[in-house]
Structure formats: structure tokens, C-alpha cells
Amino acid sequence: MQERKVDIAIIGAGSAGLSAWHKARQYSDSVVLIEGGEYGTTCARVGCMPSKLLIAAAEAAHQAREAGGFGVRVDNVAIDGRAVMTRLKHERDRFVDGVMASMRRIDGAGRLQGHARFVDSHTLLVGDHTRLEARTIVIATGSRPSWPDAFAGAGDRLVVNDDVFDWDDLPTSVAVFGTGVLGLELGQALDRLGVRVRMFGVGGSIGPFKEEALRRYADRTLNEESYVDPDAKVESIEREGDEVAIRFIERYSGQCLTEHFTYLLAATGRQPNIDSLDLGQAGLALDDKGVPHVNRFTLQCRNADDSPSHVFIAGDASQQLPLLHEAITQGGIAGNNAGRFPDVRVGKRNVALAIIFTDPQMATIGASRTELEERHGGCDAIATGEACFEDQGRAVVIRQNRGLIRLYAEYGSGQFLGAELFGPRIEHMAHLLAWSLEQRMNVSRMLEMPFYHPVIEEGLRSALRDLNTRLKQGPPITERCMEFGPGD
């Protein structure tokens, strides 16, 4: 057994861990990066990049089928599943190679391969080969897919997103469980690529939306193309032959149906990779799920006696915002504080921004309306402006005129506070709004910005104008906090 002492140990070589390593190295040359699995981030291997490659292929097929709406004939659109997956894996591997190249720039002494677990608050056992003592430690172990026990009946027909990206060909049919970000993205992409898909959710949730009007609008729009039931009634899941049989109540007819699928794709959430770390030996305060209590601005954990710890946690393992840019930001904060410990400082956190690459796209910026009402003293403190894209000029021109957006601002100050967006090419609009929120702009100042014609962003201007009008009028007296929106 090798015995080593270092200043800083970082557990996990994903996006958060690599970010922490680069920051920690500014304070010490005695930094070690520990990885228990394959090198290469979740984003590159099984997350952001391979999913977008699948979505890109699906968009190409969809555009070909929809070309007739422009008077352009595209006959016999055929999907070569093997070619789709070959390109996906080729490009995915290139992204992974880029991560691996950065790993190779870390000298051998700065890397350790093996699963780490705490022996005591300063000591880690790495695999069966190294006992490592560290002054400070950063936990950046990421997360993995999770699913309910009820899926066990699918047997080996149960897959997660990691498995999808290793397929050699597209399957005939897939039942997607989960109508959150991952389920909607993969479900719609597979459906557009000719796979028979049904998507089942629980509790009525659709993507990231909190506002009921957005959920209803998105539900209706997605169901124009695919079968999506965000509040599914599933009676049973069983393995039958080479397929999985799912018995469920069909949402439109109310009939009880049994359908067979090649796979059940579980997109029902992720759990942090912390259960094998023996965190109890680290003396940390843990919540009821075993996740360390952490200061979200310093990423410093708390000890069981409520004193500040020399252990920090970042990325998906912290169960805050499981997004790549958040993991990098958190890793940087944790690495800085681990390096300068005990001089721990608050790190700069950007506004919340999430984008979902369905079609139409979805996005959330800042806090939800409910959260804003709680922060600002009630529902009559927050103004809501909206715009629908069904008659928006550029959206009509490109035949992508489905969408609804809602913007939130504070009465009195007029400060922009957040948004929920559903519509065409929302990824770009979401960035404009995130930058505006980061700069603490008010709505009148946002309306002074240039808007070209004809562009999708003119729909954003319509929503800002609506919001500005409501800010000037003040909160309604007789109908406080009323809901409004297309189709309500």
C-alpha cells in the first residue's frame, strides 16, 4: 500500500473536478485528481454532446418531412439508423478525445485511478493501492441515472441514456418514462427518427416549467406530433419475450391498453455518486439522502458539529443544479477555496439558466414566479408579461410558429426578474434574458435595446412591451394574481 500526503485531493475528474483542479493548482503544486471510472466527462460521453447529435439527426429528418409546407417536395425520407448511430458515436468519441487530451496534460503523479473512500476526515483510501492524506478535499463525483423499483419488471429491456448512445442501430420502439429534460429530448428525437415512442410522466410535469399555462401549452404542442402523457396511469411493466409489455390507461380514449416495446428508457432522474465514499467517516453533516450540507456560495461542507469543514463539494454530487456550466462554476469556487483554505470566500454565481433542446425549445431564466412571489412579498409584487408566437412574423415565415413565453418583473422598481420560455430557437433568446438579468436591467432599459426585423426576438420585444404596460398599470385590485394565456 502506497502512502502519500498532498495539499489538495479532488475526487472525480469530470467537469467540476477538472475545473477544481485548475483553480487549486494556482495555490499549490501538491494537488491530486482521483478518478474511479473512465476519464471523460458526463457531458462528452453520455450527456450534452451525444444527445445533441441525436437531436440534430432528428431535426434533419423532421425538416425534410416538413419541407412540403414551403412547396418543396422531399419524397421518401428514409432513416438509416446505423448511419445515425455511427456518426453519433464517431463525433462523441472526438469530444471525449478532447477531454482526454486535457487529462494527459496532467502529469502522472497528479492523477490517481481508483475509487476513493474516506478513512477519516483527512484520509482517503484509493482503490487497494494508495492511502492518501490531504489538507483539503473536493468531492466532485458527479451523478448517475436512477429509476423506481417498479421498472424492475422490464429486466434487461430497461435502459438509460448511457445505453442509448452505445446502440449500433435504432430500435423499433421505445417507451420513455420521464417527461423532464432528458425524457422529452430523447423521446422526441427518437420519434422523429422513426422509432415508435410513447412518453410517460408522473404528476403532470412538462420539462422545467412551473407555470400551469406553460405546461398546458407545451403539453398540447408536443402532443400534436408525439404521444406524451405527463400524468400517466401505468398498470404494469413486464418482460415478455424479447420485449417489455406495458399496460396503461390511454390518455385520450381512457381505454386500458397493453403495448410492447423494444426498450423501456428510464429518464426519471439522477442520484449523486456519493454512496460509496463512506462519508460517515469524514465527520460531515448529511441530509436524509446522505448528501453533505453545503454553503452554496462557498461550496464548503459542514461538519456534524456544525463547524465549517475542510471538505468541499461541487457539480452534480452537490445536488444543486445538474448543468455543465454550473458544474464548471462550482468546481472553480470549490477549487479556489480548497486552495486558499482556511481563507474561504464567497464565489461568484451566475443567474440560473437552463435550456432544453426539444422542438419547440424550452428555457427558464432566474427564479420561477412562485419563488419570486415568496421572495418579494406576495403575488401582487410581481408583474407578468407574455407573448404568443402563433402570429409572430418570423416564426410564421419559417413555419415554427408555436410558442408561449412569460417574463417576470417587480412592481415599483421595474427590475426584470426571470422568465419561462417555450418557442422557436429559444436558446438564443434565453441568453439575452440571462445577460439582462445578470446586469440587473429593468424592463424599460431592455426595451431600449435594438431589435432587428424580421427576427424571432421581436416576439421577446412584444412580451417586454406587455410586461412594461402591466408595470405601469400596477397590480390588479379586483383580480389579484389572475392567470392568463392562450387557451386558458
ROTOR-497775 format. One record per atom (N, C-alpha, C): x, y, z. Coordinates in steps of 0.1 Angstrom, whole numbers, plus 2048, in hexadecimal, padded with zeros to 3 digits. Example, Ala and Ser with C-alpha at 12.3 -4.5 7.8 and 13.67 -1.06 7.14 Angstrom:
// ROTOR-497775
8847C784E;87B7D384E;8847DF84E;8807EA847;8897F5847;88180084F;
//
This chain:
// ROTOR-497775
8087F4800;800800800;80980C800;8078157F6;80E8217F5;80982C7FF;811833806;80D83E80F;81184B808;808855807;80B862801;80486D80A;80A878809;80588480F;80488F804;7F9896804;7F88A17FA;7F08AD801;7F18B87FB;7EA8C4800;7DB8C27FD;7D88BF7F0;7CA8BF7EC;7C78B27E4;7BC8AB7E8;7B889F7E0;7AA8A37DA;7A88A07CD;79C8A27C6;7978947C2;78B8917C6;7858847C3;77B8867B7;77F8817AC;7768827A0;77D88B795;77E885789;78588C77E;77B891773;76F894777;76589976E;7678A876C;75D8AF767;75D8BD765;7608C5772;7598C177D;75B8C8789;7698C578F;76E8B978E;77B8B5793;7868BC78C;7858BC77F;7908C2777;7908D1779;7858D777B;7848E677E;78B8E878C;7888E0795;78D8E17A3;79D8DF7A2;7A18D579A;7B08D3799;7B78DF794;7B28E5789;7B98F0783;7BA8FC78D;7AF8FE795;7AF90979F;7B89067AB;7B88F97AF;7C08F67BB;7CF8F67B8;7D28F47AB;7E08F47A7;7E69027A8;7DE90C7A9;7E391A7AA;7E891C7B8;7E59147C1;7E99157CF;7F490B7D3;7F59007CC;7FE8F67D1;8018EC7C5;80D8E77C5;8118DD7BB;80D8CF7C0;80A8CE7CD;8078C17D3;7F78BF7D3;7F38BC7C6;7E48B97C4;7E38AC7BD;7DA8A47C1;7D88977BA;7C98967B6;7C78917AA;7BA88F7A4;7B78807A4;7AC87C7AA;7A986D7AC;79D86A7A3;79D85F79B;79285B793;79084C794;784848798;78183A79A;77C83378E;77783B784;772835777;77A83976B;77383A760;77A83E754;77C84D754;78885174E;78A85F74C;781864741;77D871742;774876738;76787A73F;76288673D;75788C745;74A885742;74088774B;732882748;72D88973C;73089673B;72B89E72F;730898722;73D895721;742890715;73E881712;73E87971C;73C86B71A;72D867718;72486C722;717867722;70C872724;71187F723;70888A726;70589371B;70A8A071D;7078AB714;70A8A8705;7168A3703;71A8A26F5;7148966ED;71488A6F2;70D8806EA;6FE8826E9;6F88886F3;6EA88A6F2;6E78946E7;6EF89F6E6;6ED8A96DB;6F08A36CE;6F989A6CD;6FC8936C0;6F088B6BB;6E98846C5;6DD87D6C1;6D28876BD;6D18926C5;6C789C6C2;6C98A26B4;6D68A56B1;6D98AB6A4;6D48A2698;6D7895699;6D288C68F;6C388C68E;6BC88C69A;6AE88D69A;6A8899694;6AF8A5696;6AA8B1690;6AC8B1681;6B68AB67C;6B88AA66D;6AD8A1667;6A989666E;69E88E669;691896669;68F89D674;6828A5676;6818B066B;68C8B7669;68C8C265F;6898BC651;68E8B164E;68C8AB641;67D8A763F;6778A264A;66989E649;6608AB648;6648B664F;65C8C264F;65F8CB643;6688C763A;66B8D062F;6608D3626;6568C9626;64A8CB61D;6428D8621;6438DC62D;63C8E8631;6418F562B;64D8F4625;6538FF61E;6528FD60F;64B8F360B;64A8F05FC;6568E85F7;65E8E3600;66A8DB5FC;6678CC5FE;6688C45F3;6658B65F4;6718AE5F8;6718A7603;67B89E607;675890609;6768885FF;67087B5FF;678870606;67186760C;67885B612;68385E61B;680865626;689868630;68C85A637;698856637;69C84963D;6A784B648;6A5844653;6AE84565E;6B783965E;6C483B65D;6CE83065E;6D383066C;6CD828674;6D0828683;6DF825686;6E581C67E;6F3819680;6FC82567D;6F882C672;70083866F;6FE843679;6F284567F;6F084F689;6F984C695;6F983F69A;70083C6A6;70F83B6A3;713838697;722839694;727847695;72085068F;72485E690;72486369E;7198606A6;7188646B4;72585F6BC;7288526BA;73384D6C2;7408526BE;7428546B0;74E85A6AB;7518686B1;7478716B0;74887E6B5;74987E6C5;7418766CB;7428746DA;7508716DE;7568686D7;7648636DB;76E86F6D8;76B8776CE;7748836CC;77388C6D8;76788F6DD;7668976E9;76D8916F5;76B8846F7;77287E702;78187F700;78687D6F4;79487E6F2;79A88C6F6;7918966F4;7958A46F8;7978A5707;78E89E70E;78F89E71D;79C896721;79E88B71A;7A988271E;7B688971B;7B7892711;7C389970E;7C68A3719;7BC8A971F;7BF8B272A;7C38AA737;7BE89E738;7C2895743;7D1891742;7D588F736;7E388A734;7ED896737;7E88A2737;7F18AD73B;7F48AD74A;7EC8A6752;7EF8A4760;7F9899762;80489D768;80E89376A;80A887772;81087B770;80C86F776;80B86F785;81387778C;81387879A;80788079F;801888796;7F588F799;7E8888797;7E987C792;7DD874790;7DD867797;7D286379C;7D08567A3;7C484F79D;7C5842799;7BA83B794;7B583179F;7A88327A2;7A28297AC;7978307B3;78E8287B9;78382D7C1;7898327CF;78483D7D3;7898437DF;77E8427EA;7838407F6;779840802;78184680E;77984C817;77F853822;78284882D;78E84A832;79284283E;79084A84B;794857849;790861853;78F86E84C;78E879853;78A88684D;79588B843;7A2887845;7AD88B83D;7B3880835;7AE874836;7B586982F;7AB861826;7B085E81A;7A9857810;7B084A80D;7A983F80B;7AE833805;7AA8327F7;7B48327EE;7B18327DF;7B48247DA;7A981D7D5;7AA80F7D1;7B08077DC;7B87FE7D9;7BF7F67E3;7CE7F97E3;7D28047DD;7E08077DB;7E68137E2;7DD81D7E6;7E282A7EB;7DA82F7F7;7E2832801;7DC83980D;7E084780C;7D785180A;7DA85F807;7D5868812;7DE870818;7DB87A822;7DB88781B;7D088F81D;7CF89C816;7CB8A7820;7D08B381E;7CD8BE827;7BE8C2824;7BA8C3818;7AD8C6814;7A88BC809;79B8BA807;7968B07FE;78A8B67F7;7898B47EA;77E8B87E2;7778AC7DC;76A8AB7DF;7628A07DA;75B8A47CD;75E89E7C2;7588A17B5;7558957AD;74E88C7B4;74C87E7AE;74087D7A5;7398887A2;72E887798;72288079C;71A87B793;70E874795;70C86978B;70186178E;6FE856784;6EF854784;6EA84E779;6DB84D777;6D6844783;6C9848786;6C2840791;6B483E78C;6AD833791;6A083078D;698829798;68B829798;6848227A2;6848137A1;68180C7AC;6827FE7AD;6777F87A3;66D7FF7A0;6627FA797;6677F6789;6737FC785;6787F9778;67F7EC778;6817E5783;6897D8783;6827CE77A;6757CF778;66E7C5770;6737C5762;6797D075D;67E7D174F;68B7C874D;6917C4758;69D7BB757;6A87C274F;6AE7BB745;6B97C073E;6B47C9732;6A77CB731;6A17D5728;6A17E372D;6A67E573A;6A77F2740;6B47F873C;6B3804737;6C080B733;6BF81A739;6CB820739;6CC82E73D;6D3835731;6D4842733;6DA84A728;6E8845724;6F084172E;6FD83B72B;6FD830721;6F3828722;6F281C719;6EE82170B;6E582B70A;6E082F6FD;6EC8336F4;6F68396F9;70183F6F1;70B8346ED;7098286F2;71181D6ED;7098136E4;6FD8176E0;6F680E6D7;6FD80F6C9;6FD8046C2;7028036B4;6F78076AA;6EB8056AE;6E08086A5;6D480D6AD;6CB8146A7;6BF8196AE;6B580D6B0;6AF80C6BC;6A58016BE;6988046B7;68F7FB6B8;6827FC6B2;6798056BA;67A8036C7;67180A6D0;67780D6DE;6738186E4;67881B6F2;66D8226FA;66B81D706;663824710;66C82C719;66A839718;672842720;66B84672D;671844738;66B847745;67285474A;66B85E74C;67186B750;66E876746;66788074A;66488B741;66B898746;67789574B;6808A174E;6898A3742;6948AA745;69D8AE73A;6A28A2732;6A8898738;6AE88D730;6A3885729;698882730;68E87A72A;68888171D;68588E71E;67F895713;689896708;69589970B;69F89B700;6A188E6F8;6A4883700;6A68766F9;69A8706F3;68E8726FA;68286C6F5;67E8726E7;67E8806E7;67B8866DA;6858836CF;6928836D2;69C8806C8;69A8726C2;6988686CB;69585A6C6;6898596BE;67E8606C2;6728606BB;6748666AD;67B8706AC;67E87769F;68786E696;68E86569C;69785C695;69084F691;68384F693;67B84368E;679838698;67D83B6A5;67B8316B0;66D8336B5;6668296B7;65882A6BE;65B82D6CC;6568396D1;65883E6DE;64C8426E5;64B83E6F2;6418446FB;649849707;64585570C;64C85B717;64285C723;64685772E;63E85673A;64585F745;63C86774C;64186F757;63986D763;63D87476E;63687377B;633881780;627883784;62389078B;62189B782;62189A775;61E8A476C;6298AD768;6358AB76C;6408B3769;6448B275A;6488BD754;64D8BE747;65A8C6747;6658C0744;6728C7744;6748CE751;6798DB750;67C8E275C;6718EC761;6668EC75A;65C8F675C;6558F5769;653901770;64C90277C;63E90877A;63D911771;63091776E;62790E767;61B90D76C;611904766;60E907757;60D914754;60A917746;61591273D;622913741;62D90E738;62C8FF737;6298F8742;6288E9742;61D8E5738;6118EC739;6068E8731;6098EA722;60F8F671F;6128F9711;61C8EF70C;6278ED713;6318E370F;62B8D570D;6238D1716;61C8C4715;6158C3708;60C8CD705;6048CC6F9;60D8CC6ED;6188D56ED;6208D66E1;6288C96DE;62E8C36E9;6368B76E7;62D8AB6E2;6218AB6E7;6188A06E3;6128A16D5;6148AD6CF;6118AE6C1;6198A56B8;6258A16BD;62E8996B6;63188B6BC;63288B6C9;63687F6D0;62B87B6DB;62C86F6E1;62386C6EC;62B86F6F9;626879700;62C87C70D;62187D717;622875722;61887672D;620879739;61F88673D;62788A749;622885756;61687F756;61087A763;60B86C760;61386375C;60F856756;60A84D762;60184475E;5FC83A767;60182D761;60C828767;61281B762;60E81076C;608806766;6037FB76F;60E7F0771;6167ED768;6217E376A;62C7E475F;6377DF763;6437DE75A;6497D075B;6497C9750;64E7BB751;6577B8744;6607AF747;6687AA73C;66179F735;65F7A0728;658795720;661792713;666787713;66F783707;67B78D707;67D7926FB;68879C6F9;6837AA6FB;6777AC701;6727BA702;66D7BC710;6697C9713;6637CC71F;6557D071D;64C7CA724;63D7CD723;6397D772D;6337E1729;62E7EC732;61F7ED731;6187EC73C;60A7ED73C;6077FB743;5FF80373B;5FD811740;5EF81573B;5EA820741;5DE82773D;5E1831733;5DC82F727;5DF83971C;5D884671F;5DF85171E;5DB85E724;5CF86471C;5CD86170F;5C2867707;5B685E708;5B7851706;5AB849706;5A7844713;5B084471D;5AD83E72A;5AE82F72A;5B182971F;5B281A71F;5BE815725;5BE80972A;5C9802730;5D07FA724;5DC7FE721;5E37F8716;5F07F071B;5F47E6713;6017E0716;6097E1709;6147E7709;61D7E96FE;62B7E3701;6317DE6F6;63E7D86F8;6497E26F1;6547E36F8;65F7EB6F4;66C7E46F5;6757E86EC;6837E26EC;68A7E56F9;6887F26FE;68F7F670A;6867FF712;6897FF71F;683809728;68F81272B;68E81F727;69982972A;695830737;69D82F741;69B83674E;6A284374E;69A84E74E;69F85B74E;69986275A;69A85C766;692860771;69B86777C;6A686C778;6AF873782;6BC86D784;6C487478C;6D286F78E;6D587079D;6DE8687A2;6E28697B0;6F186B7B1;6F58727BC;7038757BD;70C8697C0;7178697BA;72185E7BD;7298607CA;72285F7D5;7288617E2;7278557EB;71E84B7E7;71B8407F0;7278377F3;7318377EB;73D82E7ED;7498367F3;7468427F7;75284A7FD;75484880C;74B841812;74B840821;74C84E828;742856824;742864829;741864838;73B85A83E;73A85A84D;74885B853;75285584D;760856852;766864851;76086C849;76587A847;760884852;75788085A;751888864;74989485F;743892853;73B89C84E;72C89B852;7258A7852;7178A7854;7108A3847;707899848;70189483C;6F189683D;6EB898831;6DC899831;6D788A831;6C9889830;6C387C831;6C6873825;6CC87981A;6D087180E;6DF86F80E;6E6873819;6F487081A;6FD87B813;6F788680F;6FE890808;70389A812;71089E811;7158A881B;70E8B581B;70D8BB827;7088C9828;7138D2823;70F8DB81A;7198E3813;7148F2812;71E8FB813;71B909810;71C90B801;71190F7FB;71090F7EC;71991A7E7;71D9247EF;72692F7EA;73592C7EB;7389237F5;7469207F7;7499117F3;73F9097F2;7408FB7F0;7478F37FB;7478FA807;74E8F4813;7438EB81A;7478DF81D;73E8D6825;73F8DA834;7358D583B;7348D7849;7378C9850;73E8CA85C;7408BF864;7348BB86C;7348AF871;7288AB879;7268B4885;7308BA88A;72E8C3896;72B8D2891;7288D3884;7248E087E;7308E987C;73C8E587E;7488ED87B;74B8EC86C;7528F6866;7568F5858;7608EA856;75F8E384B;7688D8848;7738DD83E;77D8D483D;7878D6833;7848CF826;7788C9826;7738C181A;7698CA812;76A8CA805;7618D27FC;75B8C87F2;74F8CC7ED;7488C47E3;7438CC7D8;7448C77CC;7408CF7C0;73A8C67B5;7338CC7AC;72D8C57A1;7218BD7A4;71E8B379C;7128AB79E;7118A47AC;71D8A17B2;71D89B7BF;7178A47CA;7178B17C8;7118BA7D2;7028BB7D1;6FC8B57C6;6ED8B57C4;6E78C37C4;6EE8CD7BE;6E98DA7BD;6E38DC7AF;6EB8DF7A5;6E78E1797;6EF8D878E;6EA8CD78A;6F28C3782;6F48C7774;6FB8D2772;6FE8D7764;70D8D9763;7128D8756;7208D9754;7268E6758;71F8F1754;7258FE758;725900767;71B8FB76E;71B8FC77C;7268F3783;7288E777D;7338DF782;7408E5781;7438EC776;7508F3774;7518FE77E;74690677F;747911789;74990C797;74190279B;7428FD7A9;7508F77AB;7558F07A1;7638EA7A2;76D8F57A4;76C90079D;77590B79F;7759117AD;7699137B2;7679187C0;76D90F7CA;76A9027C9;76F8F87D2;77E8F77D1;7838F77C5;7928F67C4;7999027C9;79490E7C7;79A91A7CD;79A9197DC;78E9157E2;78D9157F0;79690A7F7;7968FE7F0;79F8F47F5;7AD8F87F5;7B19007EA;7BF9047E9;7C290F7F4;7B99187F6;7BD923800;7B892080E;7B2915810;7AD91181E;7B8914828;7B491A834;7A791C839;7A192A835;7A793182C;7A293E827;79793B81D;78B936821;780933818;77893F815;775941808;76E94C803;7629487FA;7589517FA;74D94F7F2;7519517E3;74C9477DB;74F9477CD;74494E7C5;7479527B9;73D9597B0;73594E7AA;72894F7AC;71E9467A6;71694D79C;715948790;70D94E785;6FE94B788;6F5953781;6E7950782;6E494277C;6D993D781;6D592F77D;6D093076E;6D6927766;6D2926758;6D2917754;6C691374E;6C590574A;6BE90573C;6C38FE733;6BE8FD725;6BB8EE722;6B08EB71C;6AC8DE718;6AA8DD709;6B18D4702;6B28D46F4;6A78CC6ED;69B8CD6F2;6908C86EB;68C8D16DF;6828CE6D8;67D8D76CE;66E8D86CF;6688E46D3;66F8F06D7;6788EE6E3;6828F76E4;68B8F66EF;6858FC6FC;68B8F8707;6868FD714;69290471B;68F90D724;69A91372C;69491A738;69C91A743;69892274F;6A492B753;6A1937757;6AB94075B;6A7946768;6B1946772;6AE94B77F;6A4942786;69D948790;693940798;68693F792;67E936796;670934791;66893F798;65B941792;65394B798;64F9497A6;64D93C7AA;6499387B7;65593C7C1;6619397BD;66D93C7C5;66E94B7C6;66C9537BC;66D9617BC;6629677C5;6569627C5;64C9677CE;6509657DC;6569597DF;65A9577ED;6659617F1;66E9647E8;67996D7EB;67597B7ED;66B97F7E5;66898E7E3;65B9917EB;6559887F2;64A98C7FB;63C98A7F5;63B9807EC;62D97D7E8;62B97E7D9;61F9797D5;61D9797C6;61A9867C0;6169907C8;61499D7C3;6219A67C2;62C9A07C5;6399A77C3;6409A47B6;63B99A7AF;6419957A2;638997796;63D99E78C;6369A0780;63A995776;63099176D;633987763;62F98C755;63898B74C;63698E73E;637982736;63098272A;631976722;630979713;63496F70B;6329706FD;6309626F8;6279616ED;6259546E7;62B9556D9;63194A6D4;63894B6C7;62F9466BB;6239436BD;61B93E6B3;6199486A7;6199556AA;61895F69F;62596869E;6309636A4;63C96B6A4;64296A696;646975690;64A976682;65496B67E;66096C684;66B96367F;667954682;66095268D;65C944691;65393F686;64A947681;641943676;64894066A;652949666;65A94765A;66193A65A;667935665;66E929665;66691D66A;65991F66B;65091566F;65390E67C;657916686;65A912693;65391B69D;64691D69A;63E9276A2;6369206AD;63C9196B5;6369146C1;63F9186CD;63991E6D7;6419226E2;63A92D6EB;63E92D6F8;638936702;64493970B;64694670E;65094A718;64A953722;64F95272E;64B95A739;657961740;65696D743;661975749;65C97B756;66597C760;66198176D;66A98D771;663996778;66A9A277C;6649A7789;66B9B0790;6669B579D;65E9C279C;6529C27A1;64B9CF7A1;6539D97A9;6539E67A5;65A9F07AC;6679F37A6;6709E97A7;67E9EB7A1;67E9E8792;6759E078D;6759DC77F;6819D277C;6889CD786;6939C4783;68F9B777E;6959B3773;6939A676D;69899B777;690990779;693986783;69497877E;68E975772;68F96776D;685964762;68695875D;67D955752;67C946750;67194174A;66F934745;66B935736;67292D72E;67192F720;66E922719;66592270F;663916707;66091C6F9;6699186EF;66891D6E2;67391A6D9;6739206CD;67E91D6C3;68B9246C6;69691C6C5;6A39226C7;6A59296D4;69F9246DE;69F92B6EB;6AD92B6F2;6B69226EE;6C39226F4;6CA9306F3;6C79376E8;6CE9446E6;6C794F6EE;6BA94F6EE;6B29586F6;6B5957705;6B794A70A;6BA947718;6C794E71C;6D194E713;6DD954717;6DC963718;6D496970F;6D2978710;6CC97B71E;6C2973722;6BB97672E;6C497373A;6CC96873A;6D5965745;6DF971746;6E497673B;6EE98173C;6E798D742;6DA99073E;6D399B743;6D199A752;6CE98E757;6CC98B765;6D998D76C;6E4988766;6F198976D;6F599876E;6F19A0765;6F49AE765;6EA9B676D;6E09AF773;6D69B677B;6CF9C1774;6CB9BE767;6C49C875F;6B69C9763;6B09D5761;6A19D6763;69B9D5755;68E9D3755;6879D0749;6889DB73F;6869E7743;6879F373A;6959F4733;69F9F073B;6AD9F1735;6AE9E572A;6A89DA72D;6A99CF724;6A29D2717;6979DA718;6909DE70C;6979E9704;6A29EF709;6AA9F8702;6B49F16F9;6B69E46FB;6C09DD6F3;6BB9DB6E5;6C49DA6DB;6BF9D86CD;6B99CB6CA;6AF9CB6C2;6A89BF6BE;6A89BF6AE;6AE9B66A8;6AE9B6699;6A19B1694;69E9B3687;6929AE681;6969A7674;69099B671;68799367A;68F988681;68E98868E;69597D695;68B9786A0;68F96C6A5;6879666B0;68796F6BC;6929766BF;69397E6CB;6889896CB;68298C6C0;6779966C1;66B9916C9;66A9836CA;66197D6D4;6649816E2;6719816E5;6769856F2;6729946F5;67499C6EB;6709AA6ED;6619AC6F0;6599A46E9;64B9A46EC;6489A16FA;64F996700;64D99370E;65299E717;65D9A4714;6629AF71C;6599BB71C;6539BE710;6499C9710;63D9C6718;6389B9718;62D9B5720;6309B672F;63C9B2732;6419B3740;6429C1745;6479CA73C;6499D873F;63B9DF742;6329DB739;6249E173B;61E9DD749;6209D074C;61B9CB759;6229D2765;62F9D4763;6379DB76E;6319E9770;62E9F0765;6289FE766;61B9FE76D;6139F476A;6059F376F;6059EF77E;60F9E8782;60F9E4790;6079D7792;6089D079D;6019C379F;5F29C579F;5EB9BC799;5DC9BC799;5D69BC7A7;5CC9C47A9;5C69C47B7;5BB9BA7B8;5B29B97AE;5A69B07B0;5A99A27AC;5B49A07A4;5B799379F;5C69907A2;5CA9907AE;5D898E7B2;5DD9817AD;5E99827A7;5F19767A3;5E996D799;5E1973790;5DA96C787;5E396577D;5DE959778;5E595276E;5E0956760;5E9956756;5E4959749;5ED95273F;5E9950733;5F194A729;5E994371E;5EF940712;5E893A707;5E292C70B;5D592A709;5CF91D70B;5CB91C71A;5CD926722;5C9924730;5B9926731;
//
